[in-house]
Amino acid sequence: MMIRKEVSEQEIHQRINNIKKRLRLSMNGVVSAHQRKQGLNYKINFGVEVPRLKSIAEDFEKNRQLAQALWQENIRECKLLATFLMPADEFSPYIAEQWITQTQFTEIADHLVMNLLIHEEDAIDKALQRIEDGSEYAPYCGYLALSHLMRRGRMPNEEQENRYIRNIVELLGKQTESKTLRSCAYTSLMTFISDNEDSKTEKLRNAAESAKAEAESIIYQLLNN
């Protein structure tokens, strides 16, 4: 872990104010209104697009204190910037679970996964733990992280595979689960079988045979495409 110098509360406050000024100068009412129509009802939303946020983040050194202070702001852009400015090596399991629990929108979850969760130590195990978590966005983060990890060649071992298959078959058999979560899980499943490895498809076929009708239908359709 890189040793970083602690920053005073006054300096953090100054950086936050600087960021907010830049957000106001970059605000886009059209984007903000469009997101509200889509149901993204952030308390405060400047409508700043992600490329611009990344540009703002590049002007600040990554810092855990700054990232945590940004996360506490009930502002869309501040939460996104928090995921850009949190050093991955200081993103502790405690902070990770706290942020996941406090996440209210898929946009935030997406960046939390891409910028931080896939870089955790034992990321696959942690993703599987979140899949089994009952909180709102933990399973979504878990399936999304697995998709990204598998695309990068980080495949689960045999025990992790069995655990993954058991959980996704159970999820696909539940009609009550949100469409967003089911879609995210389905995407991870397509990634999981994309290498056409016989052992994986055999495990899925066996799981499908004892699954609920809807899960069985989805799995057979996927395997036979």
N, C-alpha and C positions, 0 to 999 in steps of 0.2 A: 504493500500500500504506500502510495506517495504521501509524504508528510507535508501537510499544508499549514501555512501560518493561520492562526485564529484571527478573525476579523472582528473589530469592535462593533457593538450594537449601533453606534452612531454611523459607522461606515456602511453597515448593511442598510440602515434606514436611508442613507443618502443614495445608495445604489437603487433601492426600490423606487424612490422618488424620481430618479433619473429615468428608470425604465418606464414608469407610468407616464411621464411627460412624452416619451418617445411613442408610447402606445397611442396617446391622444392625438399626436401629430399624424399617426398612421391609420387612424380609425377609418372604417369603411362601413357606412350606414347601410348600403345595399346588401353587403354580405351578412351583416348582423341581422337585418330584417329577414333575409332568406333563411338563415339558420333558425330564427324564431318560428317561422312558418313550418319548418321541418320538426319542430318540437324541442329544439335545443334551447330551453328557457334558462340560460345562465342568469344569475342575478345581475352581473355586469358583463357585457360583451361588446368590445370595441370593433369587432368584425375584421380584425387584422388577420391577413392570410398567413398561412404557415411559412412560406418562403421568406416573408418579411420578418416573422418571428425568429427564424433561424439566423437571419442577418443581424438582428438585434442581439441575439445570444452570443454571436461571434465576437462582439465587442466587450464581453465580460468573461473573466476567468471563471472556470467552473469552481463552485464553492458550495459545500453542504449547507452552511448557515444561510447563504443567500437563497438557495433552492428551497429550503424548508420555510423560510420567510415568505417566499413567493407562493408556495403551496397554500399557505394559510390565508392568502388573499382570495376573496370570493369573486374572482375575476377570471374569465375563460383564459385570456392570454397569459396571465400570471401562472396559472396551473400548467399550461403547456410549456412555458419557459422553464418552470421548475424541473420538468423532465429533461430539458436540454442542458440545464446548468448543474444538475446533481452529478458529482463524480461517481462513476459506477463502482469504484472501489470503496466508497464510503456509504453506499446505499445498503444499509443494514437490513436484515430480515424484519426487524421491528418497524423501521420506516416503511419498508415495502408493504407490509400487511396493513399498516395505518393508512397509507395512501390508497391502497386498493379498497379498503373499507369505506373511505371517504369519497371514492369516485362515483359520479352520478351520470356520466355521459360516455358513450362509446368512443367519442373522439379523444377524450382524455385517456381512456383505457388503452386505445390503440398506441398512443405515443408513450405511455408508461411502459407498455410491453416492448416496443421497438427500441426505445432509448435506454431502458434500464433492466427490465426483468429478464430478457434473454441473455444478459451479461452476468447474471448472478452465478455464484458457485453452486454446483448441483442444480442447475436450472431446470433440468427435466424432472427431477424428483419434486422440486418446488411447484412446477406447473401441475404435476399430478395431484399434489396435495390441494392445490387451489381448485382443481376440477371437482374434488370431493367435498369442497367447502360449500356451506349452505348460503353464504352471503351473496348479495346481488351480482357483483361484478367479478368475484374471484374465479368462478368457472369459466367465464368469458376470457379473462386474462390467461387462464391456464391453457385453454384450447388454442388461443391465438399464439401464445408463446411456443407451444409445441409445433404449430405450423411453421413458424419462423425458424425454429431450431432445426427441424427436419429438413427444411429447404437448404439449410446451411451444412447439411451432412451430419448433424448431430442426432443420430437415431437412438431410440430407447433400447436398452438391453432386454433380454427375454422376460425378466420379471416385470420390468416397466411396460413392455408390450402387453403382457397379460392384464395388467392393471388398467392400462389405457383402453383396451378392447372391452373389458368388463364394464367400465364406466360409460363409454360412448354408446354401447348397445343399450344400456339402461336409459341413457338420456334420449336416444332416438325413439324409444318406446313410450316416452311420456309426451302426450299431446299438450300437456299444460305448460311445458317449458316455452320460454319466449322464442319468437322467430329469429331474433338476432343471435341468441345463444345457439340454437339449433343450426343456423347457417354457419356460424363460426366453427362449430364442432364438425359439421359435414365437410367443410373446407379442410380441416385438419385430417379428416379420414381420407380424403382424396390424396393429400400429400403423403400420408402414411403408406398407401398402397401403390404410389406412383412408380416405384421401382419394380413392380410385378414380381416380388419375391414370393415364391410358392408357400413358404411357411406362414407368411402373414395372411394370405388369402385363405389358406386352409383354416387358420384360427378364426378368421371372420366368418367363414361358412359354418363352422361348428357352433360359433356363438349365435349366429342367425337362426339355427335350427331350434334353439331353445328360447329365442327372443319373442317378445310380443309381436303381433302381426305387423304393425306399422314398421317397427325396427327391422324385422325380417325382410319386408318388401324393399325398404330403402337400401339395405346392404346387398341384397341379391341384384337389384337394379344397378348399383354401383359396380359390383364385381363383374357383371355380364356386359357392361358397356364396352 
